[in-house]
Amino acid sequence: MKTNVKMKALKCAFPHTIPIMTGFLFLGMSYGIYMHVSGFSFWYPMLMAMTIFAGSVEFVCVNFLLGAFNPLQAFIVTLILNARHIFYGISMLDRFKGMGWKKIYLIFGMCDETFSVNYTADIPKDVDSGWFMFFVTLLNQIYWVLGATLGGLFGSLIMFNTEGLDFVMTAMFVVIFLEQYLKDKNHLSSYIGLSVSLLMLIFFGADNFMIPAISGILVCLSVARKSMEEKEKDIV
């Protein structure tokens, strides 16, 4: 009986993850190749994908591993990059009630894409919602781990010049920024981020500007919050 419940949930969850599979396999392989050309064995991207499972943080971790030991910077950057997960968790509190041991894994594996599916999916009444969300989470992580591992393995087979491949991380964040910029009607937050980052880069240099920039952006956004909310209302 339990097996039938799980299989029904798996069959229902899989179609929802197909678009995520294509993206995760491609980006995961890019990450694995990036790790390889940075001097790391395929074990690194595989284990990091299994234990960290946060794409943007995993890309940033390459620089952490290659640079000087700075746990404070690693903690602050990771916290800022994944602060949005706090709100994801709050939104899923009611849905995770009564999940038992599955709740622990659902919390761990709640990336952006998994949250989007589990929060918005119209789960059929005859499908167990707990197992549905579990398999969505598990499948998405499998895609990411598989992509990262294949990238790490195939990286050694690449014969062409991979110089500049580390720009994939920069390109990823640029795309995220542009998508957010095009989606928002009020671009004040974008201008604040760009201006503060440029100023901190000038004052502190490329190796030390990240934490001051993040701190400065948070302060400026906090000060400009009311003005931004009023402009947003006027636009709507």
C-alpha positions as CSV (number, residue, x, y, z in Angstrom):
1,M,0.0,0.0,0.0
2,K,2.8,2.4,1.0
3,T,4.7,1.6,-2.2
4,N,1.6,2.4,-4.3
5,V,1.3,5.8,-2.5
6,K,4.9,6.6,-3.2
7,M,4.8,5.6,-6.8
8,K,1.7,7.6,-7.5
9,A,3.3,10.6,-5.9
10,L,6.5,10.1,-7.9
11,K,4.6,9.8,-11.2
12,C,2.7,12.9,-10.4
13,A,5.8,14.9,-9.3
14,F,8.1,14.0,-12.2
15,P,6.3,16.0,-15.0
16,H,6.5,19.1,-12.8
17,T,10.3,18.8,-12.6
18,I,11.1,18.3,-16.3
19,P,11.7,22.0,-17.1
20,I,13.9,22.2,-14.0
21,M,15.8,19.1,-15.1
22,T,16.9,20.7,-18.3
23,G,18.1,23.8,-16.6
24,F,19.8,22.0,-13.7
25,L,21.7,19.6,-15.9
26,F,23.1,22.4,-18.1
27,L,23.9,24.8,-15.3
28,G,25.2,21.9,-13.1
29,M,27.6,20.7,-15.8
30,S,28.8,24.3,-16.2
31,Y,29.5,24.4,-12.5
32,G,31.3,21.0,-12.6
33,I,33.5,22.1,-15.5
34,Y,34.2,25.4,-13.7
35,M,35.3,23.5,-10.7
36,H,37.5,21.2,-12.8
37,V,39.3,24.1,-14.7
38,S,39.8,25.7,-11.3
39,G,41.8,22.7,-10.2
40,F,39.3,20.5,-8.3
41,S,38.5,16.9,-8.8
42,F,35.0,15.8,-9.7
43,W,34.5,14.8,-6.1
44,Y,34.3,18.4,-5.0
45,P,31.3,19.5,-7.2
46,M,29.5,16.2,-6.5
47,L,29.8,16.4,-2.7
48,M,29.1,20.1,-2.6
49,A,26.0,19.6,-4.7
50,M,24.9,16.9,-2.3
51,T,25.6,18.8,0.9
52,I,25.2,22.5,0.0
53,F,22.6,22.4,-2.8
54,A,22.5,26.1,-3.4
55,G,23.7,26.9,-6.9
56,S,24.8,30.5,-6.5
57,V,26.6,29.7,-3.2
58,E,28.4,26.8,-4.8
59,F,29.7,29.0,-7.6
60,V,30.9,31.5,-5.0
61,C,32.5,28.7,-3.0
62,V,35.0,28.2,-5.7
63,N,36.5,31.6,-4.9
64,F,36.3,30.9,-1.2
65,L,38.3,27.6,-1.7
66,L,40.9,29.3,-3.9
67,G,41.3,32.5,-1.7
68,A,42.5,33.2,1.8
69,F,40.7,31.6,4.7
70,N,37.9,34.0,5.7
71,P,35.0,32.3,7.4
72,L,33.3,35.6,8.4
73,Q,33.1,36.6,4.7
74,A,31.9,33.2,3.7
75,F,29.1,33.3,6.4
76,I,27.9,36.8,5.5
77,V,27.9,36.3,1.7
78,T,26.1,32.9,2.1
79,L,23.5,34.5,4.5
80,I,22.9,37.4,2.1
81,L,22.6,35.3,-1.0
82,N,20.2,32.9,0.6
83,A,18.3,35.2,2.9
84,R,15.2,34.8,0.7
85,H,14.9,31.2,1.9
86,I,13.7,32.6,5.3
87,F,10.6,33.8,3.5
88,Y,10.2,30.6,1.6
89,G,10.3,28.7,4.9
90,I,7.6,31.0,6.5
91,S,5.4,30.4,3.5
92,M,5.7,26.7,3.8
93,L,5.1,26.3,7.5
94,D,1.5,25.1,7.2
95,R,2.2,22.8,4.3
96,F,5.0,21.1,6.2
97,K,2.9,20.3,9.2
98,G,2.6,16.6,10.0
99,M,5.3,15.6,7.5
100,G,7.4,13.7,10.0
101,W,11.0,12.9,9.0
102,K,10.3,14.2,5.4
103,K,10.1,17.8,6.8
104,I,13.8,17.8,7.6
105,Y,14.7,17.0,4.0
106,L,12.1,19.3,2.6
107,I,13.6,22.2,4.5
108,F,17.1,21.3,3.4
109,G,16.3,20.9,-0.3
110,M,14.0,23.9,-0.7
111,C,15.8,25.8,-3.5
112,D,14.0,28.4,-5.6
113,E,12.7,26.0,-8.2
114,T,11.5,23.4,-5.7
115,F,9.7,26.1,-3.7
116,S,8.0,27.4,-6.8
117,V,6.6,23.9,-7.7
118,N,5.7,22.8,-4.2
119,Y,4.0,26.1,-3.4
120,T,2.0,26.5,-6.6
121,A,1.3,22.9,-7.8
122,D,-2.3,21.7,-7.8
123,I,-1.8,18.3,-6.2
124,P,-4.5,15.8,-7.0
125,K,-6.6,14.8,-4.0
126,D,-5.7,11.1,-4.4
127,V,-1.9,11.9,-4.3
128,D,-0.2,12.2,-0.9
129,S,1.0,15.9,-0.7
130,G,3.9,15.0,1.6
131,W,5.4,12.4,-0.8
132,F,4.7,14.7,-3.8
133,M,6.8,17.5,-2.3
134,F,9.4,15.0,-1.2
135,F,9.9,13.6,-4.7
136,V,9.9,17.1,-6.3
137,T,12.7,18.0,-3.9
138,L,14.6,14.8,-4.4
139,L,14.3,14.8,-8.2
140,N,15.5,18.4,-8.4
141,Q,18.6,17.6,-6.2
142,I,19.3,14.5,-8.3
143,Y,19.4,16.6,-11.5
144,W,21.7,19.1,-9.9
145,V,24.1,16.5,-8.4
146,L,24.1,14.6,-11.7
147,G,24.9,17.7,-13.7
148,A,27.7,18.8,-11.4
149,T,29.2,15.4,-11.3
150,L,29.1,15.0,-15.1
151,G,30.6,18.4,-15.5
152,G,33.5,17.5,-13.2
153,L,34.1,14.2,-15.0
154,F,33.8,15.6,-18.5
155,G,35.9,18.6,-17.7
156,S,39.0,16.4,-18.0
157,L,38.0,15.4,-21.6
158,I,37.7,19.0,-22.8
159,M,40.5,19.7,-25.2
160,F,39.8,23.3,-26.2
161,N,41.0,26.3,-24.3
162,T,38.7,26.9,-21.2
163,E,40.3,30.2,-20.3
164,G,37.5,32.6,-19.2
165,L,35.1,29.9,-18.2
166,D,35.0,31.2,-14.7
167,F,33.0,34.1,-16.1
168,V,30.0,31.8,-16.1
169,M,29.3,32.8,-12.4
170,T,29.4,36.5,-13.3
171,A,27.2,35.9,-16.3
172,M,24.7,34.0,-14.2
173,F,24.4,36.9,-11.7
174,V,24.1,39.4,-14.6
175,V,21.2,37.4,-16.1
176,I,19.5,37.3,-12.7
177,F,19.9,41.0,-12.3
178,L,18.6,41.8,-15.8
179,E,15.6,39.6,-15.3
180,Q,14.8,41.3,-12.1
181,Y,15.4,44.8,-13.7
182,L,13.0,44.0,-16.6
183,K,10.4,42.6,-14.2
184,D,10.4,45.6,-11.8
185,K,8.7,48.8,-12.7
186,N,10.6,50.8,-10.1
187,H,14.4,50.5,-10.7
188,L,15.6,52.4,-7.7
189,S,16.8,49.3,-5.9
190,S,18.8,48.3,-9.0
191,Y,20.5,51.8,-9.2
192,I,21.3,51.7,-5.5
193,G,22.9,48.2,-5.9
194,L,25.0,49.3,-8.9
195,S,26.1,52.6,-7.4
196,V,27.0,51.3,-4.0
197,S,28.9,48.3,-5.5
198,L,30.9,50.6,-7.8
199,L,31.8,53.0,-4.9
200,M,32.9,50.1,-2.7
201,L,34.9,48.6,-5.5
202,I,36.8,51.9,-5.9
203,F,37.4,52.4,-2.2
204,F,38.2,48.8,-1.1
205,G,39.4,47.1,-4.3
206,A,38.2,43.9,-6.0
207,D,39.3,41.6,-3.2
208,N,37.6,43.3,-0.3
209,F,34.6,45.2,-1.6
210,M,31.9,42.4,-1.3
211,I,31.0,42.7,2.4
212,P,31.1,46.6,2.4
213,A,29.0,46.6,-0.7
214,I,26.4,44.2,0.7
215,S,26.2,46.2,3.9
216,G,26.0,49.5,2.1
217,I,23.2,48.2,-0.1
218,L,21.2,47.0,2.9
219,V,21.5,50.3,4.7
220,C,20.5,52.3,1.6
221,L,17.6,50.1,0.8
222,S,16.4,50.3,4.4
223,V,16.5,54.1,4.3
224,A,14.8,54.2,0.9
225,R,12.2,51.6,1.7
226,K,9.3,54.0,2.4
227,S,10.0,56.0,-0.7
228,M,10.2,52.8,-2.8
229,E,6.9,51.5,-1.5
230,E,5.1,54.8,-2.2
231,K,6.5,54.8,-5.8
232,E,5.4,51.2,-6.2
233,K,1.8,52.1,-5.2
234,D,1.8,55.1,-7.6
235,I,2.9,52.9,-10.4
236,V,0.3,50.2,-9.7
